[in-house]
Amino acid sequence: MLRYIVNRLLIVVPLLLALTVLLFLYVHAVPGDPIAGMLGPNGTPELVAQIRADRGLDRPLLEQYWSWLSGLVTGDLGVSLISGQDITPIVIARIPATLQLTFAGLFFVILIGFPAGYLAGKHKGGWLDRILSPAALIGLSMPAFWVGTLLILVLGVQLRWFPTGGYVAFEDNAWQSLRLTLMPALVLGITLSPFLARMVRASTAELAHEPFIVQARTRGLLPGTISRRYLLRNAILPVVIVIGMQLGTLIGGQVIVEQLFNWPGVARLLIEGAVRRDYLLVQSLIFVIAVIYIVINLLTEVVHASLDPRVRL
Amino acid sequence: MIEIKPLISVENLTVEFPVRGSAVRAVDDVSFEVGHGEIVGLVGESASGKSTLGLSLMRMVPSPGRVRARRMEFDGRDLSALDESQLRQIRGSEISLIVQDALATMNPVTTVLEQITEVVRDHEGVRSRRVLRARAAQALRDVQLPDVEINLRRYPHELSGGMQQRVAIAQGLILGPKLIIADEPTTALDVTVQAQILSLLKQIRDGGTSIIFVTHDLATVAEICDRVLVMYAGRIVESGTVAEVFAEPQHPYTQGLLASLLPLGGDPPKRLDAISGQPPRPEAWPSGCRFHPRCPLWKSKGEPEICVNEDPQPDESRTHWAACHFAGEGVR
C-alpha cells in the first residue's frame, strides 16, 4: 500500500504542474485590471502604474509565473494583489473553519444518505422505498442556496432555534460553534445525501440477488447475521467511493454555503478574491483546494482498500 | 430383507412459478427417495429442473415460486409442515447445499474463519472464539485443505478454485449434516482437482452422510454415485442403480446421453452422437411424453399417437424403471 501511495504522489507532481500553468493563464485571461478596479475612480493612471509595479504586475508573464511557482514549492502562496498581505497565513487561518464545515457536512451526508439508501434498497419496492426514493429525487433537485435560505428563514428567523450565520472557533466556545455549524452542515447534508442514498440503494438492492446472500440463507443463518455481516458490510463499500466522487460537489456546495451563512472558510475567501480580481489569491487558493482534493481522494482509496479485502493497493 | 427407512422420501413434488396468470412447473410431480449413506446422481440438461429440485428440498425456491408435495419426509419429519424458523434450523445443519461457483457463494468481505464459524454460532450458539477457531480448523482439516492456520485468515478471493470449493464443502459439513445437496460442485474445477473433490465426497458418504449429486456430467455420476435419477423437462424419466442404468439404459433420452459420451477404450468415433434439438422450456412442456419431439425411437416407430397424447406411467416399484411407453427398446 505504501508503494501505491508513493506511486500516486509521483503521478500527482506533473499533474499539479500542469494545473499551475492552466490556472495562471486562466486567471490572467480574465478581463479587467485588479488595481484599477481596487482604486476605482480615484485611480489615476500614474497611481495604478505605481501599484502595479509595486506588486510586480509589470513584469513579463513568464517571470510572474516563475516567481509564483517557486513560491508554491516552498509553501509561499504569494502576496495578495489587493491588500499586499502574505496569502499563506490568510489561507491557513481559514482552513479550520472549512474543515469543520466539511466534516460536519460529510457527517450529515452519511447520516442521512446511508440509512435511507440501505433501508430503501433492502426493502426495495416496499412502503419505505416508495417514500424515500421520491424524497431523494426531490432532494437532488433542490439547489443548496435555496435549501439554505429556507433553513435560515424557518429555523433561524421564524423559530429562532439557531443563529442565522457566523462562525465561532470550536476551541473558543464549543457549544456556540456547534450551533453555528449545524445549519450550514445540514444544507450540505440535505443537498448531497440524495446522490449517496441512490447509489447505496442500488447496490443494496443488487446484493439481494448475489449468490452469497442466497447461500447464506441455505445455511440457515439468523436473519440478523445476514443483515449485519452480509448486507450491511457489503453495502458500506460504495459509500467511500461515492464520497470520493462527490468531493468536487462538496467543495462547490461549500462555496455557496459559506457565502450564505457568512462562514469564514477557504471557499468564501475564494469568492472574495474573485470579486476583487485578486489573481494571485484566486490562483493560489484553487491550487490549495486541488491539493486537498487529491489528498482526500487518495485517502478514500486507502479507506476503501481497508474495507474491501479484494482491493489491494 | 430388512426394510430400512430412507433418509428423505419425496412424493409428488411440484415446484411452480406463477408467470402471467398461469403457473409454470419447473419440477413436475416428482417422487424419489434417498437412503442413508447413499450418493444419488441427479442428471439432466440445463433447465431440466434439477437445481430447482435440489433447492426445493430445503424449501428454498426463489420467490414467487411455490413448492407442493404430497409427502416430503426428511429423517422422520414432514418438511412441508415446518415453519420458516424450523426450516432455518434444518438448513445448513441437517441439509447442506454446495454449489458450483464457490467464490460467488462466499461473503467477499469476511475471512474464511468467519465464514465457516458463523453457522456454528447461529445454529449451536457457540460464542467462544477459541472453540470456534478450533472447530473451523478441524473442519478444514477434514476436507484436506493445506495450511489451515494461514488459510483461516485469508479472504475467499485469495484462495485457488479448488481451495474455495474445499472451504465451501467444509462450511457445509461443519455441523455434520445428514444430507448434502451438491449442485455441480466440480464443474468449475480442473480435472485433477475434480478428482480430489469427488474422492472427498466419497469419503463423506462413507462417513454416513447422504449426497444428492446434481450434475449434467455422466462420467462423474459413473464414478461416484450409487443410484441415478435422470431428469428431463421437470420430470424424472429414468431411475436405477448406476450399474443398471449405464449397462441397460431404458429411456431413449438416457440412451442418447450415454451415446454422447466419448468411449474410454478403443478408437475414437468419427462423430459423436448428440441428442438433436433443444431442451424444452418450462413454460411450454410438450404434451404426452415430454421427450417425444426429440425422441429418435418415436421417429423410428413412425411417430405413434400414444407418445403425443399419454404420459408414460412407469412401474416405480421396480429398482430400475423408465418413464417411456417403449421402455427398454430403442437403439443402443
Interface residues (C-beta under 8 A of the other chain):
Chain A: E210 P211 F212 V214 Q215 A216 R217 T218 R219 G220 L221 L222 T225 R229 Y230 R233 N234 L237 L307 D308 P309 R310
Chain B: L55 M58 M60 P62 L87 R88 Q89 I90 R91 G92 S93 S96 L97 V99 D101 A104 T105 M106 N107 P108 V109 T110 T111 E114 E118 V119 R121 D122 H123 Y155 H157 E158 Q171 G172
